[in-house]
């Protein structure tokens, strides 16, 4: 272990969080100082448009363990986590959001669990989500059930991105060649020894959520297409179903013709064309999603661009590239 390596790195992706920042600092600072270990707080500013970056840079003057990594543009929550994983230096890395729905005080429980049980991953599992809306709780349950069915039961149910991982997990994740990784699926898939710590999820301390319904649906779709070929198999089964239905229509038409009960009309024709056409379009759409992922992967564009890291150059903005 390098002499300048802190024991703990806490990675916090942020996007337009100026309203919650004062409360976040007020909660996080004493928690990390009270752990009695060396640490760094790596805040990844994901191209914020408000005063988030300005407030963060001001805070570095009085908090030497605070490290600000600014991305040149908004790249998304998972990309910001990837940037944090690549920049974090700690023996252990915790990821947590800035909205204080996941209590920073639980980090101490994470550290105790990882040492007492000799594991590499500690998942924060939400034992109570009553602070979330009915829609969010419902969609979350649907998401985790779908992921458990498609990816495997190793996916911890109701565990988001609040977790602790060891250095060897961080190195394994960073070594993966894939783009657009979904951390809550990638880390369980790696198969490192793990445990869980339950906690009560609180309400957002201030500001508004940046994870609207559209982004949640996008996350769910990325999770499915990145970790399972089930949609392609669904397209295959739908194609077979369409073929069987077409065959039945042909047999029915021949029977009607041979028995002399053929009545000119358009209902059956429209029904057959509509059903088969809908199945074909759905299959093409599913195939198109996978082709789009292959196209994006072939371009090899960096998932995120780092414009500034306060650890490397506290006085000047720099530019560097990180490609997954």
C-alpha positions in Angstrom: 0.0 0.0 0.0 1.4 3.4 -0.9 2.3 5.7 2.0 0.0 8.5 0.6 -2.9 6.1 0.2 -5.8 7.0 2.6 -7.7 4.1 4.3 -11.0 5.4 3.0 -12.2 7.2 -0.1 -15.8 8.4 -0.2 -17.1 9.1 -3.7 -20.0 11.4 -4.1 -21.5 12.2 -7.6 -23.2 15.6 -7.7 -25.3 17.4 -10.2 -26.9 20.8 -9.3 -26.8 20.2 -5.6 -26.1 23.8 -4.3 -29.2 23.7 -2.0 -28.2 20.5 -0.2 -24.4 21.2 0.0 -24.3 23.1 3.3 -26.3 20.3 5.0 -24.2 17.6 3.3 -21.0 19.2 4.6 -22.5 19.6 8.1 -23.3 15.9 8.3 -20.4 14.4 6.4 -17.5 16.3 7.9 -17.9 15.2 11.6 -18.7 11.7 10.5 -15.5 11.2 8.5 -13.3 13.0 11.1 -14.8 10.7 13.8 -13.8 7.5 12.1 -10.2 7.9 13.3 -8.7 6.9 10.0 -7.1 8.7 7.0 -9.7 9.5 4.3 -10.5 11.6 1.3 -13.9 12.8 0.1 -13.9 12.7 -3.7 -16.8 14.8 -4.9 -17.4 14.3 -8.7 -19.2 17.4 -10.1 -21.1 16.0 -13.0 -21.2 19.2 -15.1 -23.4 21.2 -12.7 -25.1 24.3 -14.0 -25.6 26.0 -10.6 -23.1 27.1 -7.9 -22.2 23.5 -6.9 -18.7 23.7 -8.3 -18.1 27.1 -6.8 -19.2 26.0 -3.3 -17.1 22.9 -3.5 -14.0 24.7 -4.5 -14.5 27.2 -1.6 -14.9 24.3 0.8 -11.5 22.8 -0.2 -9.8 25.8 1.5 -10.9 24.7 4.9 -11.2 20.9 4.4 -8.0 19.5 3.2 -9.4 16.0 2.7 -12.0 17.3 0.3 -11.1 16.6 -3.3 -13.1 18.0 -6.2 -13.2 16.3 -9.6 -15.1 18.2 -12.2 -16.4 16.6 -15.4 -16.5 18.8 -18.5 -20.1 17.9 -19.2 -23.0 16.1 -17.6 -22.3 12.5 -18.3 -24.8 10.8 -16.0 -24.8 9.3 -12.5 -23.1 6.0 -13.4 -20.4 7.7 -15.4 -19.7 10.1 -12.5 -19.3 7.0 -10.3 -16.9 5.6 -12.8 -14.9 8.8 -12.6 -14.8 8.5 -8.8 -13.7 4.9 -9.0 -10.8 5.7 -11.3 -9.7 8.7 -9.1 -10.2 7.2 -5.6 -7.0 6.2 -3.9 -8.4 4.5 -0.7 -8.0 1.0 0.6 -11.8 1.1 0.8 -14.2 3.1 -1.3 -17.7 4.1 -0.3 -20.2 5.6 -2.8 -23.0 7.8 -1.6 -25.3 10.4 -3.0 -25.4 14.0 -1.8 -29.1 14.2 -1.0 -28.6 12.7 2.5 -31.3 10.1 1.9 -28.6 7.6 2.7 -27.2 8.5 6.1 -23.4 9.1 6.2 -23.4 7.8 9.8 -23.8 4.2 8.4 -20.3 4.4 6.9 -18.9 3.5 10.3 -21.1 0.4 10.2 -19.8 -0.5 6.8 -16.2 -0.4 8.0 -17.0 -2.5 11.0 -18.8 -5.1 8.9 -16.0 -5.3 6.3 -13.4 -6.0 9.0 -15.5 -8.2 11.3 -16.8 -10.4 8.5 -13.7 -10.3 6.2 -15.6 -9.4 3.0 -14.9 -7.2 0.1 -18.3 -5.6 -0.4 -20.8 -4.2 2.1 -24.2 -3.3 0.6 -26.4 -0.7 2.2 -29.9 -2.2 2.1 -33.0 0.0 2.6 -35.1 -1.6 5.3 -37.6 1.3 5.2 -38.5 3.3 2.1 -41.6 5.1 3.4 -39.9 8.4 2.7 -40.1 7.6 -1.1 -43.2 8.2 -3.1 -45.5 5.3 -3.9 -44.4 5.4 -7.6 -40.7 5.2 -6.7 -41.2 2.4 -4.3 -43.3 0.5 -6.8 -40.9 1.0 -9.8 -38.0 0.1 -7.5 -39.6 -3.2 -6.5 -40.3 -4.0 -10.2 -36.7 -3.2 -11.1 -35.1 -5.4 -8.5 -37.5 -8.3 -9.2 -36.7 -8.1 -12.9 -33.0 -7.9 -12.3 -33.0 -10.9 -9.9 -34.9 -12.9 -12.6 -32.6 -11.8 -15.5 -29.2 -11.5 -13.9 -29.4 -13.8 -10.9 -30.4 -13.8 -7.2 -26.9 -12.5 -6.3 -28.3 -9.0 -6.9 -29.1 -7.6 -3.4 -32.8 -6.6 -3.2 -33.4 -2.9 -2.4 -29.7 -2.0 -2.5 -28.8 1.1 -4.5 -25.5 2.8 -4.9 -24.7 3.2 -1.2 -22.0 0.6 -0.6 -18.4 0.0 0.5 -16.0 -2.0 -1.6 -12.4 -3.0 -1.1 -9.5 -1.9 -3.3 -9.4 -5.2 -5.2 -13.1 -4.7 -6.1 -12.3 -1.2 -7.4 -9.4 -2.5 -9.4 -11.6 -5.3 -10.9 -14.3 -2.8 -11.9 -11.8 -0.4 -13.4 -10.3 -3.2 -15.5 -13.6 -4.1 -17.1 -13.7 -3.1 -20.8 -17.4 -2.4 -21.1 -19.0 1.0 -21.5 -22.0 2.3 -19.6 -21.6 0.0 -16.7 -24.4 -0.2 -14.1 -22.7 -0.5 -10.7 -25.5 -2.0 -8.8 -25.3 -5.0 -11.2 -21.6 -5.1 -12.1 -20.4 -5.4 -8.5 -22.6 -8.3 -7.5 -21.8 -10.0 -10.8 -18.1 -10.0 -9.9 -18.8 -12.4 -7.1 -16.6 -11.0 -4.3 -17.6 -12.0 -0.7 -20.2 -9.6 0.5 -22.5 -8.7 3.4 -25.4 -6.3 4.0 -26.1 -3.5 6.4 -29.7 -2.3 6.8 -30.7 1.3 7.3 -33.7 3.5 7.1 -33.9 5.7 4.0 -34.6 9.3 4.8 -36.3 12.1 2.8 -34.2 14.3 0.5 -32.7 17.0 2.7 -33.1 19.8 0.1 -33.4 20.4 -3.6 -35.1 18.1 -6.1 -34.3 14.7 -7.3 -32.3 14.4 -10.5 -33.5 10.9 -11.1 -36.9 11.4 -12.7 -39.1 8.7 -14.2 -37.4 8.9 -17.6 -33.9 8.4 -16.1 -35.1 5.5 -14.0 -36.6 3.8 -17.1 -33.4 4.4 -18.9 -31.4 2.8 -16.1 -33.7 -0.2 -16.1 -33.4 -0.6 -19.9 -29.6 -0.2 -19.7 -29.5 -2.8 -16.9 -31.4 -5.3 -19.0 -29.6 -4.8 -22.3 -26.1 -4.7 -20.6 -26.6 -7.9 -18.5 -29.0 -10.1 -20.3 -29.8 -11.4 -23.8 -33.4 -12.0 -22.7 -34.9 -9.3 -24.9 -33.3 -10.9 -27.9 -34.7 -14.3 -26.9 -38.1 -12.5 -26.4 -37.8 -11.3 -30.0 -37.2 -14.9 -31.1 -40.2 -16.2 -29.2 -42.4 -13.4 -30.5 -41.2 -14.2 -34.0 -42.1 -17.9 -33.5 -45.5 -16.9 -32.1 -46.1 -14.7 -35.1 -45.2 -17.6 -37.4 -47.6 -19.9 -35.6 -50.4 -17.3 -35.7 -49.8 -16.8 -39.4 -49.9 -20.6 -40.0 -53.2 -20.7 -38.1 -54.6 -17.9 -40.2 -53.6 -19.8 -43.4 -55.2 -23.0 -42.2 -58.3 -21.2 -41.2 -58.6 -19.5 -44.6 -58.1 -22.7 -46.5 -60.8 -24.5 -44.4 -63.2 -21.6 -45.0 -62.4 -21.7 -48.7 -62.8 -25.4 -49.1 -66.1 -25.5 -47.2 -67.5 -22.8 -49.5 -68.2 -20.4 -46.6 -65.7 -17.7 -47.7 -67.1 -14.3 -47.1 -65.3 -11.3 -48.6 -64.2 -9.0 -45.8 -61.3 -7.1 -44.3 -61.6 -7.8 -40.5 -59.5 -11.0 -40.4 -56.9 -9.5 -42.8 -56.5 -6.3 -40.8 -56.3 -8.4 -37.6 -53.6 -10.6 -39.0 -51.6 -7.8 -40.5 -51.8 -5.7 -37.3 -50.7 -8.5 -35.0 -47.8 -9.7 -37.1 -46.8 -6.1 -37.9 -46.7 -5.2 -34.2 -44.6 -8.2 -33.4 -42.2 -7.4 -36.2 -41.8 -3.8 -35.1 -41.2 -4.8 -31.5 -38.5 -7.3 -32.5 -36.9 -4.7 -34.7 -36.9 -2.2 -31.9 -35.2 -4.7 -29.5 -32.6 -5.6 -32.1 -32.0 -1.9 -32.7 -31.3 -1.3 -29.0 -28.5 -3.9 -29.1 -27.1 -2.7 -32.4 -27.0 0.9 -30.9 -25.0 -0.4 -27.9 -22.6 -2.2 -30.3 -22.3 1.0 -32.4 -21.5 3.2 -29.3 -19.0 0.6 -28.1 -17.2 0.5 -31.4 -16.8 4.3 -31.4 -14.6 4.0 -28.2 -15.5 7.5 -27.1 -14.6 8.3 -23.5 -17.5 7.8 -21.1 -16.5 11.0 -19.3 -14.0 13.8 -19.6 -12.3 15.2 -16.5 -11.7 18.9 -16.6 -10.3 19.5 -13.2 -9.0 17.5 -10.2 -8.1 19.6 -7.1 -5.6 16.9 -5.9 -3.5 17.1 -9.1 -3.6 20.9 -9.7 -5.3 22.9 -7.0 -4.6 26.2 -8.7 -5.4 25.5 -12.4 -8.0 23.7 -14.4 -6.7 20.8 -16.3 -8.0 18.4 -19.0 -7.7 14.7 -19.1 -9.5 11.7 -20.6 -10.8 8.6 -19.0 -12.1 5.8 -21.2 -13.8 2.7 -20.1 
